Amino acid sequence: MINKKSLQNLYDFASVLVTAVLAVTVIFTFCFKISAVDGSSMNNTLADGDRVIITARDWNVENGDIVVISQPNIYEKVLIKRVIATEGQTIEINAAEGQVIVDGEVLQEPYIAETTRVQGNMTYPIVVPEGYVFVMGDNRNASTDSRDKFVGLIDTRYIVGEAIYRVGDSHLLTSSAE
């Protein structure tokens, strides 16, 4: 026979468990989401199959942010890329020199494995219009990104969130050079 104290303990345990599940659900619905990396375009920063925690879309997009993008594209999948230029900035790619140039300044990019040798099929220079960003994968020579007309400039309304943390190895992702 179950006594009153055991029943109270069971009720307390169940209410704590339900509260915890609800709290986690609310947090991961409105504040954070988990997304999987599909492909090698962000190597060496992120690898195929990595899982990242992304923030809800409630911040100003800045150069260097790693973002998850739901904008329709030829691949019909969500993309994860690094923001290289934001609205009003001018971008050029000099594949012969391996340079990415924003507003006349060559970017210093310690997060890429090799210099940029793929220019894509866009016409440069590009001035990023209001409400858009120019994104590239960190694996520059194996990434389809804003350099390609099939992806193009990204409408910021399609940015789901910023990748802030790689799950599994406790790796914090930052928008600054790592």
C-alpha positions in Angstrom: 0.0 0.0 0.0 1.3 3.5 -0.9 1.4 5.8 2.0 0.7 9.5 1.8 4.4 10.6 2.1 5.4 8.3 -0.9 2.6 9.7 -2.9 3.6 13.3 -2.1 7.3 12.5 -3.1 6.1 11.0 -6.4 4.0 14.1 -7.1 6.9 16.4 -6.3 9.2 14.4 -8.6 6.7 14.4 -11.4 6.0 18.2 -11.1 9.8 19.0 -11.1 10.2 16.7 -14.2 7.3 18.3 -16.1 8.5 21.8 -15.2 12.1 21.0 -16.4 10.8 19.5 -19.7 8.6 22.6 -20.2 11.5 25.0 -19.5 13.8 23.2 -21.9 11.1 23.2 -24.5 10.4 26.9 -24.2 14.2 27.7 -24.2 14.9 25.7 -27.3 11.7 26.9 -29.1 12.1 30.6 -28.5 15.8 31.2 -27.6 18.0 28.5 -29.1 17.7 25.8 -31.7 20.0 22.9 -32.7 21.0 22.5 -36.3 23.2 20.0 -38.1 25.9 20.9 -40.5 25.4 19.2 -43.9 28.5 19.2 -46.1 32.1 20.4 -46.0 31.7 24.1 -46.9 32.6 25.2 -43.4 35.7 23.1 -42.8 37.8 23.5 -40.7 35.5 25.5 -38.4 32.6 23.1 -38.7 32.6 19.6 -40.2 29.9 17.6 -41.9 27.6 16.1 -39.1 28.5 18.6 -36.4 25.6 20.0 -34.4 25.5 23.6 -33.5 23.4 25.6 -31.1 22.0 28.7 -32.9 20.4 31.7 -31.3 17.0 32.9 -32.2 17.1 35.7 -34.8 17.2 38.6 -32.5 20.5 40.4 -33.2 22.1 42.6 -35.8 24.0 40.6 -38.3 27.7 41.4 -38.3 30.7 40.5 -40.4 32.2 37.2 -39.1 28.9 35.8 -37.8 28.3 32.2 -38.7 24.6 32.0 -39.6 22.0 29.4 -40.5 20.1 30.4 -43.6 16.7 29.1 -44.8 16.6 31.2 -48.0 15.4 29.0 -50.9 18.3 27.8 -53.0 19.1 25.2 -55.7 20.1 22.6 -53.2 16.7 22.9 -51.3 18.5 22.8 -48.0 19.4 25.0 -45.1 22.8 26.5 -45.4 25.4 27.5 -42.8 27.9 30.2 -43.8 30.0 33.1 -42.5 28.9 36.7 -43.1 31.6 38.5 -45.1 29.8 41.7 -45.9 26.7 43.5 -44.7 24.4 46.1 -46.3 26.2 49.0 -47.8 29.6 47.3 -48.0 31.4 46.7 -51.2 32.9 43.2 -51.8 35.4 42.0 -54.4 37.0 38.7 -54.9 40.5 38.5 -56.4 41.0 34.8 -57.0 44.3 35.3 -58.7 45.7 36.7 -55.5 43.5 34.6 -53.2 42.0 37.7 -51.6 38.6 38.7 -50.3 38.3 42.5 -50.2 35.6 44.4 -48.3 35.4 48.2 -48.6 38.9 48.2 -50.1 40.5 46.2 -47.3 41.8 42.7 -47.7 40.2 40.5 -45.1 42.5 38.7 -42.7 40.9 35.3 -42.3 42.7 32.9 -39.9 39.7 30.6 -39.9 40.1 29.5 -43.6 42.3 26.5 -44.5 43.5 27.9 -47.8 43.2 31.1 -49.8 40.2 31.9 -51.9 40.9 30.6 -55.5 37.2 30.4 -56.6 35.7 33.7 -57.7 32.2 32.3 -58.6 29.9 33.6 -61.4 29.0 36.9 -59.8 30.2 40.3 -61.3 32.4 42.3 -59.0 32.5 44.7 -57.3 29.2 44.1 -55.5 27.6 46.7 -53.2 25.4 44.7 -50.8 21.9 46.2 -50.8 19.9 47.1 -47.7 18.5 44.0 -46.0 21.0 41.6 -47.5 24.4 40.0 -46.6 27.2 38.4 -48.6 28.2 35.0 -47.1 30.9 32.5 -47.8 31.9 29.1 -46.5 35.2 28.8 -44.6 36.2 26.0 -47.0 36.4 28.6 -49.7 37.4 26.4 -52.7 34.6 23.9 -52.0 31.7 26.1 -51.0 28.7 27.2 -53.0 27.8 30.6 -51.4 27.1 34.2 -52.4 29.8 34.0 -55.1 27.4 31.8 -57.0 24.2 33.0 -58.6 22.4 29.8 -57.4 22.7 31.1 -53.8 23.5 34.8 -54.3 23.1 37.5 -51.7 21.1 36.5 -48.6 18.0 38.3 -47.6 18.4 38.8 -43.8 14.8 37.8 -43.2 15.9 34.2 -44.1 18.6 34.1 -41.4 17.3 31.7 -38.8 20.0 32.5 -36.3 23.7 32.7 -35.4 25.7 29.6 -34.7 27.2 30.2 -31.3 28.3 26.8 -30.0 29.4 23.5 -31.4 27.8 20.6 -29.5 30.0 17.7 -28.4 33.4 19.2 -28.0 32.4 22.3 -26.0 33.6 24.7 -28.7 32.2 28.2 -28.5 31.9 29.8 -32.0 32.6 33.5 -32.1 32.3 36.2 -34.8 35.9 37.3 -34.2 38.9 35.5 -35.6 39.6 32.3 -33.8 
